[in-house]
Each structure stands twice: as C-alpha cells, then as structure tokens.
Amino acid sequence: MVQITPQEAAAYLARWGQVNRYEIGELRRTPIEQKFQQLCALSAARQAFGIDPDRNRLAAEVAARWQRIRAWYGE
C-alpha cells in the first residue's frame, strides 16, 4: 500500500467534502415531483425481479453476525 502524507490525506478529505456538499446541494434543488417519480420508478423496478429464494437464509446470517458484534461489544 502506498503511504500518503498528512497533507495529502487532508487534501483528499477536503475534495470529498466538496463532492459531498455539491451532492447535497443537488438533492436540495431537485423538485419534489422528480423525487417522487424516482421513487415510483424504483418501486416499479423492484417488481421486475423475482423473489430471491435465499433471502431468508441470508437475512438470518446477517442477523447472526449482528448478534456476534453486539455480544463482542457487550450490548
């Protein structure tokens, strides 16, 4: 792995901060009608895919992982 200087790391984070601020601005300027259309398109696209037969098994695996993480941190 290439080592970077603290100045390079700060510059990298600053650039991503700019990207984040720009994206937030774009989202704020998006009309509510367009956001609703996007939501409807996502909802309609979901029906284009069949039910995943492994979904319940995978969800149980994820739940078990979270239980182990919580146990590790004493929650």
HTML snippet that shows the backbone in 3Dmol.js (N, CA, C, O; Angstrom):
<script src="https://3Dmol.org/build/3Dmol-min.js"></script>
<div id="view" style="width:600px;height:400px;position:relative"></div>
<script>
const pdb = `
ATOM      1  N   MET A   1       0.841  -1.178   0.000  1.00  0.00           N
ATOM      2  CA  MET A   1       0.000   0.000   0.000  1.00  0.00           C
ATOM      3  C   MET A   1       0.886   1.240   0.000  1.00  0.00           C
ATOM      4  O   MET A   1       1.890   1.292   0.711  1.00  0.00           O
ATOM      5  N   VAL A   2       0.519   2.217  -0.783  1.00  0.00           N
ATOM      6  CA  VAL A   2       1.286   3.450  -0.883  1.00  0.00           C
ATOM      7  C   VAL A   2       0.988   4.331   0.327  1.00  0.00           C
ATOM      8  O   VAL A   2      -0.171   4.539   0.684  1.00  0.00           O
ATOM      9  N   GLN A   3       2.021   4.835   0.939  1.00  0.00           N
ATOM     10  CA  GLN A   3       1.860   5.745   2.071  1.00  0.00           C
ATOM     11  C   GLN A   3       1.595   7.157   1.545  1.00  0.00           C
ATOM     12  O   GLN A   3       2.170   7.582   0.543  1.00  0.00           O
ATOM     13  N   ILE A   4       0.717   7.866   2.238  1.00  0.00           N
ATOM     14  CA  ILE A   4       0.464   9.260   1.879  1.00  0.00           C
ATOM     15  C   ILE A   4       0.810  10.142   3.070  1.00  0.00           C
ATOM     16  O   ILE A   4       0.829   9.704   4.220  1.00  0.00           O
ATOM     17  N   THR A   5       1.077  11.372   2.757  1.00  0.00           N
ATOM     18  CA  THR A   5       1.433  12.311   3.817  1.00  0.00           C
ATOM     19  C   THR A   5       0.163  12.830   4.485  1.00  0.00           C
ATOM     20  O   THR A   5      -0.924  12.706   3.921  1.00  0.00           O
ATOM     21  N   PRO A   6       0.284  13.403   5.665  1.00  0.00           N
ATOM     22  CA  PRO A   6      -0.893  14.005   6.305  1.00  0.00           C
ATOM     23  C   PRO A   6      -1.515  15.106   5.439  1.00  0.00           C
ATOM     24  O   PRO A   6      -2.734  15.278   5.434  1.00  0.00           O
ATOM     25  N   GLN A   7      -0.685  15.842   4.714  1.00  0.00           N
ATOM     26  CA  GLN A   7      -1.202  16.896   3.843  1.00  0.00           C
ATOM     27  C   GLN A   7      -2.007  16.294   2.686  1.00  0.00           C
ATOM     28  O   GLN A   7      -3.052  16.823   2.308  1.00  0.00           O
ATOM     29  N   GLU A   8      -1.512  15.186   2.129  1.00  0.00           N
ATOM     30  CA  GLU A   8      -2.245  14.527   1.048  1.00  0.00           C
ATOM     31  C   GLU A   8      -3.566  13.959   1.554  1.00  0.00           C
ATOM     32  O   GLU A   8      -4.580  14.019   0.858  1.00  0.00           O
ATOM     33  N   ALA A   9      -3.553  13.414   2.752  1.00  0.00           N
ATOM     34  CA  ALA A   9      -4.778  12.883   3.346  1.00  0.00           C
ATOM     35  C   ALA A   9      -5.784  13.999   3.578  1.00  0.00           C
ATOM     36  O   ALA A   9      -6.973  13.828   3.308  1.00  0.00           O
ATOM     37  N   ALA A  10      -5.324  15.125   4.069  1.00  0.00           N
ATOM     38  CA  ALA A  10      -6.211  16.272   4.311  1.00  0.00           C
ATOM     39  C   ALA A  10      -6.794  16.774   2.999  1.00  0.00           C
ATOM     40  O   ALA A  10      -7.979  17.102   2.933  1.00  0.00           O
ATOM     41  N   ALA A  11      -5.970  16.837   1.951  1.00  0.00           N
ATOM     42  CA  ALA A  11      -6.447  17.294   0.640  1.00  0.00           C
ATOM     43  C   ALA A  11      -7.499  16.331   0.087  1.00  0.00           C
ATOM     44  O   ALA A  11      -8.513  16.748  -0.472  1.00  0.00           O
ATOM     45  N   TYR A  12      -7.236  15.042   0.256  1.00  0.00           N
ATOM     46  CA  TYR A  12      -8.176  14.017  -0.201  1.00  0.00           C
ATOM     47  C   TYR A  12      -9.533  14.191   0.497  1.00  0.00           C
ATOM     48  O   TYR A  12     -10.581  14.196  -0.149  1.00  0.00           O
ATOM     49  N   LEU A  13      -9.492  14.333   1.813  1.00  0.00           N
ATOM     50  CA  LEU A  13     -10.730  14.507   2.571  1.00  0.00           C
ATOM     51  C   LEU A  13     -11.435  15.800   2.204  1.00  0.00           C
ATOM     52  O   LEU A  13     -12.665  15.846   2.163  1.00  0.00           O
ATOM     53  N   ALA A  14     -10.672  16.852   1.938  1.00  0.00           N
ATOM     54  CA  ALA A  14     -11.269  18.136   1.547  1.00  0.00           C
ATOM     55  C   ALA A  14     -11.992  17.996   0.210  1.00  0.00           C
ATOM     56  O   ALA A  14     -13.090  18.523   0.035  1.00  0.00           O
ATOM     57  N   ARG A  15     -11.372  17.282  -0.730  1.00  0.00           N
ATOM     58  CA  ARG A  15     -12.022  17.082  -2.036  1.00  0.00           C
ATOM     59  C   ARG A  15     -13.322  16.314  -1.882  1.00  0.00           C
ATOM     60  O   ARG A  15     -14.325  16.667  -2.503  1.00  0.00           O
ATOM     61  N   TRP A  16     -13.322  15.262  -1.059  1.00  0.00           N
ATOM     62  CA  TRP A  16     -14.552  14.503  -0.866  1.00  0.00           C
ATOM     63  C   TRP A  16     -15.593  15.314  -0.107  1.00  0.00           C
ATOM     64  O   TRP A  16     -16.793  15.111  -0.291  1.00  0.00           O
ATOM     65  N   GLY A  17     -15.145  16.226   0.742  1.00  0.00           N
ATOM     66  CA  GLY A  17     -16.071  17.139   1.400  1.00  0.00           C
ATOM     67  C   GLY A  17     -16.765  18.026   0.388  1.00  0.00           C
ATOM     68  O   GLY A  17     -17.964  18.284   0.496  1.00  0.00           O
ATOM     69  N   GLN A  18     -16.002  18.499  -0.610  1.00  0.00           N
ATOM     70  CA  GLN A  18     -16.592  19.317  -1.674  1.00  0.00           C
ATOM     71  C   GLN A  18     -17.614  18.515  -2.470  1.00  0.00           C
ATOM     72  O   GLN A  18     -18.693  19.015  -2.787  1.00  0.00           O
ATOM     73  N   VAL A  19     -17.274  17.284  -2.788  1.00  0.00           N
ATOM     74  CA  VAL A  19     -18.198  16.420  -3.532  1.00  0.00           C
ATOM     75  C   VAL A  19     -19.474  16.221  -2.732  1.00  0.00           C
ATOM     76  O   VAL A  19     -20.573  16.297  -3.280  1.00  0.00           O
ATOM     77  N   ASN A  20     -19.332  15.967  -1.443  1.00  0.00           N
ATOM     78  CA  ASN A  20     -20.490  15.749  -0.583  1.00  0.00           C
ATOM     79  C   ASN A  20     -21.379  16.994  -0.533  1.00  0.00           C
ATOM     80  O   ASN A  20     -22.601  16.888  -0.636  1.00  0.00           O
ATOM     81  N   ARG A  21     -20.776  18.160  -0.378  1.00  0.00           N
ATOM     82  CA  ARG A  21     -21.561  19.397  -0.327  1.00  0.00           C
ATOM     83  C   ARG A  21     -22.285  19.640  -1.650  1.00  0.00           C
ATOM     84  O   ARG A  21     -23.438  20.072  -1.656  1.00  0.00           O
ATOM     85  N   TYR A  22     -21.612  19.364  -2.772  1.00  0.00           N
ATOM     86  CA  TYR A  22     -22.234  19.532  -4.082  1.00  0.00           C
ATOM     87  C   TYR A  22     -23.434  18.592  -4.223  1.00  0.00           C
ATOM     88  O   TYR A  22     -24.502  18.998  -4.683  1.00  0.00           O
ATOM     89  N   GLU A  23     -23.246  17.344  -3.825  1.00  0.00           N
ATOM     90  CA  GLU A  23     -24.322  16.368  -3.937  1.00  0.00           C
ATOM     91  C   GLU A  23     -25.520  16.756  -3.074  1.00  0.00           C
ATOM     92  O   GLU A  23     -26.666  16.626  -3.505  1.00  0.00           O
ATOM     93  N   ILE A  24     -25.259  17.224  -1.873  1.00  0.00           N
ATOM     94  CA  ILE A  24     -26.353  17.667  -1.001  1.00  0.00           C
ATOM     95  C   ILE A  24     -27.100  18.829  -1.637  1.00  0.00           C
ATOM     96  O   ILE A  24     -28.329  18.881  -1.589  1.00  0.00           O
ATOM     97  N   GLY A  25     -26.362  19.762  -2.234  1.00  0.00           N
ATOM     98  CA  GLY A  25     -26.999  20.887  -2.921  1.00  0.00           C
ATOM     99  C   GLY A  25     -27.869  20.429  -4.069  1.00  0.00           C
ATOM    100  O   GLY A  25     -28.976  20.931  -4.258  1.00  0.00           O
ATOM    101  N   GLU A  26     -27.364  19.465  -4.843  1.00  0.00           N
ATOM    102  CA  GLU A  26     -28.145  18.924  -5.959  1.00  0.00           C
ATOM    103  C   GLU A  26     -29.437  18.284  -5.445  1.00  0.00           C
ATOM    104  O   GLU A  26     -30.505  18.483  -6.025  1.00  0.00           O
ATOM    105  N   LEU A  27     -29.338  17.528  -4.375  1.00  0.00           N
ATOM    106  CA  LEU A  27     -30.526  16.885  -3.820  1.00  0.00           C
ATOM    107  C   LEU A  27     -31.536  17.916  -3.312  1.00  0.00           C
ATOM    108  O   LEU A  27     -32.744  17.733  -3.461  1.00  0.00           O
ATOM    109  N   ARG A  28     -31.041  18.989  -2.717  1.00  0.00           N
ATOM    110  CA  ARG A  28     -31.949  20.036  -2.224  1.00  0.00           C
ATOM    111  C   ARG A  28     -32.637  20.776  -3.366  1.00  0.00           C
ATOM    112  O   ARG A  28     -33.774  21.225  -3.221  1.00  0.00           O
ATOM    113  N   ARG A  29     -31.952  20.905  -4.498  1.00  0.00           N
ATOM    114  CA  ARG A  29     -32.529  21.606  -5.647  1.00  0.00           C
ATOM    115  C   ARG A  29     -33.458  20.723  -6.487  1.00  0.00           C
ATOM    116  O   ARG A  29     -34.173  21.228  -7.352  1.00  0.00           O
ATOM    117  N   THR A  30     -33.453  19.424  -6.241  1.00  0.00           N
ATOM    118  CA  THR A  30     -34.307  18.517  -7.003  1.00  0.00           C
ATOM    119  C   THR A  30     -35.755  18.726  -6.589  1.00  0.00           C
ATOM    120  O   THR A  30     -36.081  18.632  -5.406  1.00  0.00           O
ATOM    121  N   PRO A  31     -36.630  19.011  -7.555  1.00  0.00           N
ATOM    122  CA  PRO A  31     -38.047  19.223  -7.210  1.00  0.00           C
ATOM    123  C   PRO A  31     -38.661  17.951  -6.606  1.00  0.00           C
ATOM    124  O   PRO A  31     -38.273  16.834  -6.947  1.00  0.00           O
ATOM    125  N   ILE A  32     -39.614  18.149  -5.715  1.00  0.00           N
ATOM    126  CA  ILE A  32     -40.265  17.031  -5.039  1.00  0.00           C
ATOM    127  C   ILE A  32     -40.951  16.110  -6.047  1.00  0.00           C
ATOM    128  O   ILE A  32     -41.012  14.898  -5.839  1.00  0.00           O
ATOM    129  N   GLU A  33     -41.468  16.680  -7.139  1.00  0.00           N
ATOM    130  CA  GLU A  33     -42.126  15.867  -8.159  1.00  0.00           C
ATOM    131  C   GLU A  33     -41.133  14.872  -8.773  1.00  0.00           C
ATOM    132  O   GLU A  33     -41.465  13.710  -9.005  1.00  0.00           O
ATOM    133  N   GLN A  34     -39.916  15.347  -9.029  1.00  0.00           N
ATOM    134  CA  GLN A  34     -38.903  14.471  -9.603  1.00  0.00           C
ATOM    135  C   GLN A  34     -38.498  13.385  -8.609  1.00  0.00           C
ATOM    136  O   GLN A  34     -38.306  12.230  -8.989  1.00  0.00           O
ATOM    137  N   LYS A  35     -38.370  13.754  -7.350  1.00  0.00           N
ATOM    138  CA  LYS A  35     -38.037  12.761  -6.334  1.00  0.00           C
ATOM    139  C   LYS A  35     -39.133  11.695  -6.249  1.00  0.00           C
ATOM    140  O   LYS A  35     -38.844  10.508  -6.092  1.00  0.00           O
ATOM    141  N   PHE A  36     -40.381  12.124  -6.353  1.00  0.00           N
ATOM    142  CA  PHE A  36     -41.490  11.174  -6.309  1.00  0.00           C
ATOM    143  C   PHE A  36     -41.461  10.248  -7.523  1.00  0.00           C
ATOM    144  O   PHE A  36     -41.696   9.047  -7.394  1.00  0.00           O
ATOM    145  N   GLN A  37     -41.171  10.808  -8.712  1.00  0.00           N
ATOM    146  CA  GLN A  37     -41.053   9.982  -9.915  1.00  0.00           C
ATOM    147  C   GLN A  37     -39.935   8.957  -9.771  1.00  0.00           C
ATOM    148  O   GLN A  37     -40.086   7.805 -10.178  1.00  0.00           O
ATOM    149  N   GLN A  38     -38.824   9.371  -9.197  1.00  0.00           N
ATOM    150  CA  GLN A  38     -37.712   8.451  -8.985  1.00  0.00           C
ATOM    151  C   GLN A  38     -38.109   7.337  -8.021  1.00  0.00           C
ATOM    152  O   GLN A  38     -37.768   6.173  -8.233  1.00  0.00           O
ATOM    153  N   LEU A  39     -38.824   7.695  -6.974  1.00  0.00           N
ATOM    154  CA  LEU A  39     -39.288   6.697  -6.014  1.00  0.00           C
ATOM    155  C   LEU A  39     -40.238   5.707  -6.684  1.00  0.00           C
ATOM    156  O   LEU A  39     -40.152   4.501  -6.451  1.00  0.00           O
ATOM    157  N   CYS A  40     -41.134   6.215  -7.507  1.00  0.00           N
ATOM    158  CA  CYS A  40     -42.068   5.335  -8.225  1.00  0.00           C
ATOM    159  C   CYS A  40     -41.313   4.410  -9.176  1.00  0.00           C
ATOM    160  O   CYS A  40     -41.651   3.232  -9.288  1.00  0.00           O
ATOM    161  N   ALA A  41     -40.300   4.930  -9.858  1.00  0.00           N
ATOM    162  CA  ALA A  41     -39.508   4.108 -10.773  1.00  0.00           C
ATOM    163  C   ALA A  41     -38.790   3.003 -10.013  1.00  0.00           C
ATOM    164  O   ALA A  41     -38.741   1.864 -10.478  1.00  0.00           O
ATOM    165  N   LEU A  42     -38.233   3.326  -8.850  1.00  0.00           N
ATOM    166  CA  LEU A  42     -37.582   2.301  -8.036  1.00  0.00           C
ATOM    167  C   LEU A  42     -38.579   1.235  -7.595  1.00  0.00           C
ATOM    168  O   LEU A  42     -38.283   0.040  -7.631  1.00  0.00           O
ATOM    169  N   SER A  43     -39.738   1.671  -7.186  1.00  0.00           N
ATOM    170  CA  SER A  43     -40.762   0.735  -6.739  1.00  0.00           C
ATOM    171  C   SER A  43     -41.197  -0.172  -7.885  1.00  0.00           C
ATOM    172  O   SER A  43     -41.365  -1.375  -7.686  1.00  0.00           O
ATOM    173  N   ALA A  44     -41.380   0.377  -9.068  1.00  0.00           N
ATOM    174  CA  ALA A  44     -41.777  -0.421 -10.226  1.00  0.00           C
ATOM    175  C   ALA A  44     -40.662  -1.374 -10.637  1.00  0.00           C
ATOM    176  O   ALA A  44     -40.937  -2.505 -11.038  1.00  0.00           O
ATOM    177  N   ALA A  45     -39.424  -0.941 -10.545  1.00  0.00           N
ATOM    178  CA  ALA A  45     -38.296  -1.787 -10.919  1.00  0.00           C
ATOM    179  C   ALA A  45     -38.198  -2.989  -9.999  1.00  0.00           C
ATOM    180  O   ALA A  45     -37.777  -4.060 -10.436  1.00  0.00           O
ATOM    181  N   ARG A  46     -38.569  -2.842  -8.753  1.00  0.00           N
ATOM    182  CA  ARG A  46     -38.494  -3.948  -7.794  1.00  0.00           C
ATOM    183  C   ARG A  46     -39.362  -5.113  -8.247  1.00  0.00           C
ATOM    184  O   ARG A  46     -39.008  -6.273  -8.038  1.00  0.00           O
ATOM    185  N   GLN A  47     -40.482  -4.812  -8.859  1.00  0.00           N
ATOM    186  CA  GLN A  47     -41.394  -5.863  -9.285  1.00  0.00           C
ATOM    187  C   GLN A  47     -40.881  -6.596 -10.523  1.00  0.00           C
ATOM    188  O   GLN A  47     -41.403  -7.655 -10.872  1.00  0.00           O
ATOM    189  N   ALA A  48     -39.879  -6.052 -11.182  1.00  0.00           N
ATOM    190  CA  ALA A  48     -39.301  -6.696 -12.357  1.00  0.00           C
ATOM    191  C   ALA A  48     -38.423  -7.876 -11.973  1.00  0.00           C
ATOM    192  O   ALA A  48     -38.103  -8.715 -12.816  1.00  0.00           O
ATOM    193  N   PHE A  49     -38.038  -7.945 -10.722  1.00  0.00           N
ATOM    194  CA  PHE A  49     -37.162  -9.012 -10.244  1.00  0.00           C
ATOM    195  C   PHE A  49     -37.961 -10.007  -9.415  1.00  0.00           C
ATOM    196  O   PHE A  49     -38.866  -9.631  -8.669  1.00  0.00           O
ATOM    197  N   GLY A  50     -37.622 -11.251  -9.555  1.00  0.00           N
ATOM    198  CA  GLY A  50     -38.292 -12.288  -8.784  1.00  0.00           C
ATOM    199  C   GLY A  50     -37.828 -12.293  -7.344  1.00  0.00           C
ATOM    200  O   GLY A  50     -36.873 -11.609  -6.977  1.00  0.00           O
ATOM    201  N   ILE A  51     -38.514 -13.070  -6.542  1.00  0.00           N
ATOM    202  CA  ILE A  51     -38.155 -13.206  -5.135  1.00  0.00           C
ATOM    203  C   ILE A  51     -36.897 -14.061  -5.037  1.00  0.00           C
ATOM    204  O   ILE A  51     -36.802 -15.111  -5.672  1.00  0.00           O
ATOM    205  N   ASP A  52     -35.957 -13.619  -4.258  1.00  0.00           N
ATOM    206  CA  ASP A  52     -34.708 -14.348  -4.068  1.00  0.00           C
ATOM    207  C   ASP A  52     -34.966 -15.500  -3.095  1.00  0.00           C
ATOM    208  O   ASP A  52     -35.327 -15.268  -1.941  1.00  0.00           O
ATOM    209  N   PRO A  53     -34.782 -16.744  -3.558  1.00  0.00           N
ATOM    210  CA  PRO A  53     -35.071 -17.866  -2.652  1.00  0.00           C
ATOM    211  C   PRO A  53     -34.124 -17.936  -1.450  1.00  0.00           C
ATOM    212  O   PRO A  53     -34.457 -18.560  -0.443  1.00  0.00           O
ATOM    213  N   ASP A  54     -32.974 -17.316  -1.541  1.00  0.00           N
ATOM    214  CA  ASP A  54     -32.010 -17.339  -0.437  1.00  0.00           C
ATOM    215  C   ASP A  54     -32.163 -16.155   0.515  1.00  0.00           C
ATOM    216  O   ASP A  54     -31.389 -16.018   1.462  1.00  0.00           O
ATOM    217  N   ARG A  55     -33.143 -15.313   0.273  1.00  0.00           N
ATOM    218  CA  ARG A  55     -33.269 -14.079   1.054  1.00  0.00           C
ATOM    219  C   ARG A  55     -33.390 -14.345   2.550  1.00  0.00           C
ATOM    220  O   ARG A  55     -32.688 -13.721   3.345  1.00  0.00           O
ATOM    221  N   ASN A  56     -34.258 -15.249   2.937  1.00  0.00           N
ATOM    222  CA  ASN A  56     -34.452 -15.504   4.368  1.00  0.00           C
ATOM    223  C   ASN A  56     -33.188 -16.072   5.006  1.00  0.00           C
ATOM    224  O   ASN A  56     -32.835 -15.700   6.125  1.00  0.00           O
ATOM    225  N   ARG A  57     -32.509 -16.969   4.298  1.00  0.00           N
ATOM    226  CA  ARG A  57     -31.273 -17.544   4.829  1.00  0.00           C
ATOM    227  C   ARG A  57     -30.213 -16.465   4.987  1.00  0.00           C
ATOM    228  O   ARG A  57     -29.531 -16.405   6.010  1.00  0.00           O
ATOM    229  N   LEU A  58     -30.073 -15.608   3.970  1.00  0.00           N
ATOM    230  CA  LEU A  58     -29.073 -14.541   4.032  1.00  0.00           C
ATOM    231  C   LEU A  58     -29.404 -13.532   5.130  1.00  0.00           C
ATOM    232  O   LEU A  58     -28.511 -13.044   5.823  1.00  0.00           O
ATOM    233  N   ALA A  59     -30.691 -13.222   5.284  1.00  0.00           N
ATOM    234  CA  ALA A  59     -31.097 -12.301   6.344  1.00  0.00           C
ATOM    235  C   ALA A  59     -30.783 -12.888   7.714  1.00  0.00           C
ATOM    236  O   ALA A  59     -30.377 -12.165   8.624  1.00  0.00           O
ATOM    237  N   ALA A  60     -30.969 -14.191   7.861  1.00  0.00           N
ATOM    238  CA  ALA A  60     -30.647 -14.844   9.135  1.00  0.00           C
ATOM    239  C   ALA A  60     -29.142 -14.802   9.397  1.00  0.00           C
ATOM    240  O   ALA A  60     -28.718 -14.617  10.537  1.00  0.00           O
ATOM    241  N   GLU A  61     -28.335 -14.972   8.349  1.00  0.00           N
ATOM    242  CA  GLU A  61     -26.885 -14.879   8.512  1.00  0.00           C
ATOM    243  C   GLU A  61     -26.470 -13.483   8.966  1.00  0.00           C
ATOM    244  O   GLU A  61     -25.622 -13.335   9.846  1.00  0.00           O
ATOM    245  N   VAL A  62     -27.069 -12.470   8.365  1.00  0.00           N
ATOM    246  CA  VAL A  62     -26.750 -11.094   8.748  1.00  0.00           C
ATOM    247  C   VAL A  62     -27.162 -10.836  10.191  1.00  0.00           C
ATOM    248  O   VAL A  62     -26.417 -10.219  10.951  1.00  0.00           O
ATOM    249  N   ALA A  63     -28.332 -11.300  10.566  1.00  0.00           N
ATOM    250  CA  ALA A  63     -28.795 -11.123  11.947  1.00  0.00           C
ATOM    251  C   ALA A  63     -27.848 -11.812  12.932  1.00  0.00           C
ATOM    252  O   ALA A  63     -27.560 -11.281  14.005  1.00  0.00           O
ATOM    253  N   ALA A  64     -27.373 -12.993  12.557  1.00  0.00           N
ATOM    254  CA  ALA A  64     -26.436 -13.710  13.429  1.00  0.00           C
ATOM    255  C   ALA A  64     -25.121 -12.939  13.559  1.00  0.00           C
ATOM    256  O   ALA A  64     -24.537 -12.888  14.642  1.00  0.00           O
ATOM    257  N   ARG A  65     -24.660 -12.349  12.473  1.00  0.00           N
ATOM    258  CA  ARG A  65     -23.430 -11.543  12.532  1.00  0.00           C
ATOM    259  C   ARG A  65     -23.611 -10.359  13.466  1.00  0.00           C
ATOM    260  O   ARG A  65     -22.727 -10.059  14.269  1.00  0.00           O
ATOM    261  N   TRP A  66     -24.770  -9.674  13.365  1.00  0.00           N
ATOM    262  CA  TRP A  66     -25.014  -8.533  14.248  1.00  0.00           C
ATOM    263  C   TRP A  66     -25.077  -8.981  15.705  1.00  0.00           C
ATOM    264  O   TRP A  66     -24.617  -8.267  16.596  1.00  0.00           O
ATOM    265  N   GLN A  67     -25.636 -10.146  15.946  1.00  0.00           N
ATOM    266  CA  GLN A  67     -25.676 -10.651  17.319  1.00  0.00           C
ATOM    267  C   GLN A  67     -24.270 -10.873  17.852  1.00  0.00           C
ATOM    268  O   GLN A  67     -23.982 -10.545  19.003  1.00  0.00           O
ATOM    269  N   ARG A  68     -23.381 -11.435  17.013  1.00  0.00           N
ATOM    270  CA  ARG A  68     -21.997 -11.644  17.440  1.00  0.00           C
ATOM    271  C   ARG A  68     -21.294 -10.313  17.697  1.00  0.00           C
ATOM    272  O   ARG A  68     -20.524 -10.186  18.650  1.00  0.00           O
ATOM    273  N   ILE A  69     -21.562  -9.321  16.843  1.00  0.00           N
ATOM    274  CA  ILE A  69     -20.947  -8.000  17.031  1.00  0.00           C
ATOM    275  C   ILE A  69     -21.426  -7.383  18.332  1.00  0.00           C
ATOM    276  O   ILE A  69     -20.626  -6.859  19.107  1.00  0.00           O
ATOM    277  N   ARG A  70     -22.731  -7.445  18.573  1.00  0.00           N
ATOM    278  CA  ARG A  70     -23.280  -6.880  19.814  1.00  0.00           C
ATOM    279  C   ARG A  70     -22.719  -7.604  21.034  1.00  0.00           C
ATOM    280  O   ARG A  70     -22.413  -6.973  22.046  1.00  0.00           O
ATOM    281  N   ALA A  71     -22.584  -8.911  20.943  1.00  0.00           N
ATOM    282  CA  ALA A  71     -22.036  -9.685  22.053  1.00  0.00           C
ATOM    283  C   ALA A  71     -20.579  -9.290  22.290  1.00  0.00           C
ATOM    284  O   ALA A  71     -20.135  -9.193  23.435  1.00  0.00           O
ATOM    285  N   TRP A  72     -19.845  -9.065  21.216  1.00  0.00           N
ATOM    286  CA  TRP A  72     -18.431  -8.672  21.321  1.00  0.00           C
ATOM    287  C   TRP A  72     -18.290  -7.357  22.075  1.00  0.00           C
ATOM    288  O   TRP A  72     -17.382  -7.187  22.889  1.00  0.00           O
ATOM    289  N   TYR A  73     -19.217  -6.413  21.788  1.00  0.00           N
ATOM    290  CA  TYR A  73     -19.148  -5.098  22.436  1.00  0.00           C
ATOM    291  C   TYR A  73     -19.952  -5.039  23.728  1.00  0.00           C
ATOM    292  O   TYR A  73     -20.058  -3.977  24.342  1.00  0.00           O
ATOM    293  N   GLY A  74     -20.513  -6.157  24.144  1.00  0.00           N
ATOM    294  CA  GLY A  74     -21.182  -6.216  25.436  1.00  0.00           C
ATOM    295  C   GLY A  74     -22.528  -5.540  25.489  1.00  0.00           C
ATOM    296  O   GLY A  74     -22.941  -5.064  26.546  1.00  0.00           O
ATOM    297  N   GLU A  75     -23.219  -5.488  24.373  1.00  0.00           N
ATOM    298  CA  GLU A  75     -24.553  -4.878  24.385  1.00  0.00           C
ATOM    299  C   GLU A  75     -25.611  -5.867  24.772  1.00  0.00           C
ATOM    300  O   GLU A  75     -26.790  -5.518  24.832  1.00  0.00           O
TER     301      GLU A  75
END
`;
const viewer = $3Dmol.createViewer("view");
viewer.addModel(pdb, "pdb");
viewer.setStyle({}, {cartoon: {color: "spectrum"}});
viewer.zoomTo();
viewer.render();
</script>
